[in-house]
Amino acid sequence: MDFEAISAFCFMPLLMVIAAQGWAWMACVFICFPIFFALYQYKLPSKMRTRFFVSWSIVSFFFLLAVFELEVVPYLEILFIENFILMVFVAVMCLCIYFAKHRVQESYILAHSTEKASNKADQSTRTRCELCSVMQPPRTYHCDICGYCVYQQDHHNVWLDICIGAPNKKYFLGAIIMLLCACFFSSNLTLTTICHPTLMGNLLLMPDDCSDVFGDIHIAICFVSAIYTLIIATLAIYLLCQQIWLITHNTTYHEWKQGLLGLHSNGILGNWVDFCRGFPKRN
């Protein structure tokens, strides 16, 4: 394990403990989070692969899960069925991430795949990559981080350390949706357990008064974890909206940055049908 991974495993729990010391500490920590990540990404060479962000994702996952199961659930305010539903969200999310990572290799354009297509009529539509010299099908881009040409590359996701392309994009979208469900559900369960709850519309239980959560370190850790979970959910909402918008236009994030929005569009319905059926296989 390299230094970047070790630092992520050390700093994340430490910052959560610091944030649990009071309202001001929590505000400082969560305000510094995006600044720190932005500076780290800015200072990192663009072609350098780092394990820091994926390590941060892993430790955040296990930390939040441990806090919920070992600190929140023992208050006996959460029903078994509620905990079970949350675990289903988490399990489906992990399964989607597994398939997204497993199918990423199907996006790679390798030398032997270009040799198979050397006698095909559509070979004229291919271009040679200046970095790895493979013959690229249309809508293929070289990832400087992975070192491969990726078919319909959307972006390289540093939090999962994988490229998002045509074969694994559905699983990536599913993981985001399950992440949102898990984040909102777990944060609501946590906050209504440690704070004074109120019933809204005779349907939804919501936190009402959390003014005394920093009186006990265990409750404070639960509260800070719930706020951190909501921050993650906010970022996931942005990413989900971005992906829905791009899929609606049959455009990848890479193509959008090049000003090619809607170039391959088949209409809104057609674009979503193509996405749900699976993008056409590369030649």
C-alpha positions in Angstrom: 0.0 0.0 0.0 1.5 3.3 -1.0 1.7 6.6 1.0 -1.4 8.1 -0.7 -3.6 5.2 0.3 -2.2 5.2 3.8 -2.8 9.0 4.1 -6.4 8.6 3.0 -7.0 5.8 5.6 -5.6 8.0 8.3 -6.9 11.4 7.5 -10.6 10.6 6.8 -11.4 9.2 10.3 -9.2 11.8 12.0 -11.1 14.6 10.2 -14.4 13.1 11.3 -13.3 13.1 14.9 -12.2 16.7 14.6 -15.5 17.7 13.0 -17.3 16.1 16.0 -15.8 18.6 18.4 -18.4 21.3 17.7 -20.4 23.3 15.1 -17.4 25.5 14.2 -15.1 22.5 13.8 -17.6 20.7 11.7 -18.1 23.7 9.4 -14.3 24.2 9.0 -13.7 20.5 8.1 -16.5 20.3 5.6 -15.6 23.6 4.0 -12.0 22.5 3.7 -12.9 19.2 2.1 -13.6 20.5 -1.4 -10.7 23.0 -1.2 -8.3 20.2 -0.2 -9.5 17.8 -3.0 -9.3 20.6 -5.6 -5.8 21.6 -4.6 -4.7 17.9 -4.5 -6.1 17.3 -8.0 -4.6 20.6 -9.2 -1.1 19.7 -8.0 -1.3 16.1 -9.3 0.2 15.7 -12.8 -2.7 15.1 -15.2 -1.3 11.8 -16.5 -0.5 10.4 -13.0 -2.6 7.6 -11.6 -3.3 8.0 -7.9 -4.9 5.6 -5.3 -5.7 8.5 -2.9 -9.3 9.1 -4.1 -10.3 5.5 -4.4 -8.8 4.8 -1.0 -10.8 7.8 0.4 -13.9 6.2 -1.1 -13.2 2.8 0.5 -12.4 4.2 4.0 -15.5 6.5 3.8 -17.7 3.6 2.9 -16.5 1.4 5.8 -16.4 4.3 8.3 -20.0 5.4 7.6 -21.2 1.8 7.6 -19.5 1.1 10.9 -20.9 4.2 12.5 -24.4 3.4 11.4 -24.3 -0.3 12.5 -22.3 0.1 15.7 -23.4 3.5 16.9 -26.8 4.3 15.5 -28.6 0.9 15.4 -27.8 0.1 19.1 -30.1 3.0 20.1 -32.9 0.6 19.1 -34.9 3.3 17.2 -34.4 1.7 13.8 -36.7 -1.1 12.7 -35.2 -4.3 11.3 -36.9 -3.8 8.0 -35.4 -0.3 7.7 -31.9 -1.6 8.3 -32.6 -4.4 5.8 -33.7 -2.0 3.1 -30.6 0.1 3.6 -28.4 -3.0 3.3 -30.2 -3.9 0.1 -29.3 -0.4 -1.3 -25.7 -0.9 -0.2 -25.5 -4.4 -1.7 -26.9 -3.4 -5.0 -24.6 -0.4 -5.2 -21.5 -2.6 -4.5 -22.8 -5.0 -7.1 -23.1 -2.2 -9.7 -19.6 -1.0 -8.9 -18.2 -4.6 -9.2 -19.7 -4.9 -12.7 -18.6 -1.4 -13.7 -15.0 -2.4 -12.8 -15.3 -5.8 -14.3 -16.6 -4.6 -17.6 -14.2 -1.7 -18.0 -11.8 -3.9 -20.0 -14.5 -4.3 -22.7 -14.1 -0.6 -23.4 -10.3 -0.9 -24.1 -9.3 -0.9 -27.7 -6.3 -3.3 -27.9 -3.9 -4.1 -30.7 -5.3 -7.5 -31.4 -8.8 -6.1 -31.8 -7.6 -3.7 -34.5 -5.8 -6.5 -36.3 -9.1 -8.4 -36.5 -10.7 -5.4 -38.1 -7.9 -4.7 -40.6 -9.8 -6.2 -43.6 -13.2 -4.7 -42.8 -14.8 -2.1 -45.0 -15.2 0.3 -42.2 -11.4 0.3 -41.5 -11.3 3.7 -43.2 -13.3 5.2 -40.4 -10.6 4.4 -37.9 -7.8 6.7 -36.9 -4.4 5.8 -35.4 -3.9 6.9 -31.8 -0.8 9.1 -31.5 0.0 7.7 -28.0 -0.5 3.9 -28.2 -0.7 3.4 -32.1 -3.9 1.3 -32.1 -6.5 2.0 -34.7 -9.4 3.7 -33.0 -13.0 3.2 -34.0 -15.1 6.4 -34.0 -15.9 8.0 -30.6 -12.8 6.4 -29.0 -10.4 8.4 -26.9 -7.1 7.7 -25.2 -7.1 7.8 -21.4 -3.8 9.3 -20.2 -4.4 7.8 -16.7 -5.3 4.2 -17.7 -3.0 4.2 -20.7 -5.6 2.7 -23.0 -7.9 3.8 -25.8 -11.4 3.6 -24.4 -14.5 3.2 -26.6 -17.0 6.0 -25.9 -15.0 7.2 -23.0 -17.1 9.4 -20.7 -14.4 10.2 -18.1 -11.9 8.6 -15.8 -13.6 8.4 -12.4 -10.9 8.9 -9.7 -13.2 7.8 -6.9 -13.5 4.4 -8.4 -10.2 4.5 -10.4 -11.8 3.3 -13.6 -12.7 4.7 -17.0 -16.4 5.0 -17.7 -17.2 3.9 -21.2 -20.0 2.4 -23.2 -20.0 -1.2 -21.7 -19.9 -0.1 -18.0 -21.9 3.1 -18.0 -25.2 1.5 -17.1 -23.7 0.0 -14.0 -22.0 3.3 -13.1 -25.4 5.0 -13.4 -27.0 2.3 -11.3 -24.3 2.7 -8.6 -25.0 6.4 -8.4 -28.7 5.9 -8.0 -28.2 3.3 -5.3 -25.7 5.6 -3.6 -28.3 8.3 -3.5 -30.9 6.0 -2.0 -28.5 4.7 0.6 -27.2 8.2 1.5 -30.6 9.8 1.9 -32.2 6.8 3.7 -29.3 6.3 6.1 -28.9 10.0 6.9 -32.6 10.3 7.7 -32.5 7.2 9.9 -29.5 8.6 11.7 -30.8 12.1 12.2 -34.2 11.0 13.4 -32.5 8.7 15.9 -30.1 11.2 17.5 -32.2 14.4 17.0 -35.7 15.3 18.1 -37.9 14.0 15.3 -41.1 15.3 13.9 -43.7 13.8 11.6 -44.3 15.6 8.4 -47.6 15.1 6.6 -48.3 12.0 8.7 -46.0 10.2 6.4 -42.3 11.2 6.7 -40.3 11.3 9.9 -37.8 14.2 9.8 -35.3 15.6 12.3 -36.6 18.7 14.1 -34.0 19.8 16.7 -30.3 18.8 16.6 -29.0 21.6 18.9 -27.6 19.3 21.6 -25.9 16.7 19.4 -22.3 17.8 20.4 -22.9 17.1 24.1 -21.8 13.5 23.6 -18.9 12.3 21.4 -20.8 9.2 20.2 -23.8 11.2 19.2 -21.6 13.9 17.6 -19.8 11.2 15.5 -23.2 10.0 14.3 -24.4 13.5 13.5 -21.2 14.4 11.6 -21.3 11.2 9.7 -24.9 11.9 8.6 -23.9 15.4 7.4 -21.0 13.9 5.5 -23.4 11.4 4.0 -25.6 14.3 2.8 -22.6 16.0 1.3 -21.8 12.9 -0.7 -25.4 12.7 -1.8 -25.3 16.3 -3.0 -22.3 15.5 -5.2 -24.0 12.3 -6.4 -27.0 14.3 -7.4 -24.8 16.6 -9.5 -23.2 13.6 -11.2 -26.5 11.9 -11.8 -28.0 15.0 -13.4 -24.9 15.3 -15.6 -25.1 11.7 -16.7 -28.8 11.9 -17.5 -28.2 15.1 -19.5 -25.4 13.5 -21.5 -27.3 10.3 -22.1 -30.3 12.3 -23.3 -28.0 13.9 -26.0 -26.1 10.6 -26.7 -22.9 12.5 -25.8 -20.0 11.6 -23.5 -18.5 14.1 -21.1 -15.3 14.0 -23.3 -17.3 14.9 -26.4 -19.2 17.7 -24.5 -15.8 19.3 -23.6 -14.9 19.3 -27.3 -18.2 21.0 -28.2 -19.7 17.9 -29.8 -23.0 17.9 -27.9 -25.7 16.1 -29.7 -23.6 15.1 -32.7 -24.6 11.5 -32.5 -28.1 12.1 -31.2 -31.0 9.9 -32.4 -33.6 11.9 -30.5 -34.3 11.8 -26.8 -36.3 8.6 -26.9 -33.9 6.9 -29.3 -30.9 7.9 -27.2 -32.4 6.3 -24.1 -33.4 3.2 -26.0 -29.8 2.9 -27.2 -28.5 3.4 -23.7 -30.9 0.8 -22.2 -30.3 -1.8 -24.9 -26.5 -1.2 -24.8 -24.5 0.9 -27.2 -23.6 -0.6 -30.5 -20.6 -2.9 -30.2 -17.3 -1.5 -31.4 -15.9 -3.1 -34.6 
